[in-house]
Amino acid sequence: MSIPLHPMKMVCVTTEALARPALELVLADCGCLGFTIIPAEGAGSQGQRIGDIPETANILIKAIVNPRRAELLIERLWKEFMPRFAMVVWEEDIRVLRPDKF
């Protein structure tokens, strides 16, 4: 039995929690039908963030979209958010069972 998997992109963003409201608007504007937001802690080039103070916490956002929407979203993140927020963005090639959900 062959299960039909469809190619999609997952755009992941680790950033400051303060960016969340504006990011949610951009995700919707780029056609993301859904996304997941997870509290994030860790260390990187700007030191360690433990997330115990909401104003300095980080979040991880994952959005599954088609390649065209991924390109649009990443371009908007680059232009509108990277100059103002600490942010890491990456894209992954994935396959999903129900592409109409995204």
JOHUTA-V464179 format. One record per helix or strand. SS is the DSSP state (H for helix, E for strand). FROM is the first residue (numbers start at 1). LEN is the number of residues. If there is no record, write none. Layout:
BEGIN
ss->SS from->FROM len->LEN
ss->SS from->FROM len->LEN
END
This chain:
BEGIN
ss->E from->6 len->11
ss->H from->17 len->13
ss->E from->36 len->5
ss->E from->42 len->3
ss->E from->47 len->3
ss->H from->54 len->3
ss->E from->58 len->8
ss->H from->67 len->15
ss->E from->87 len->10
ss->H from->99 len->3
END
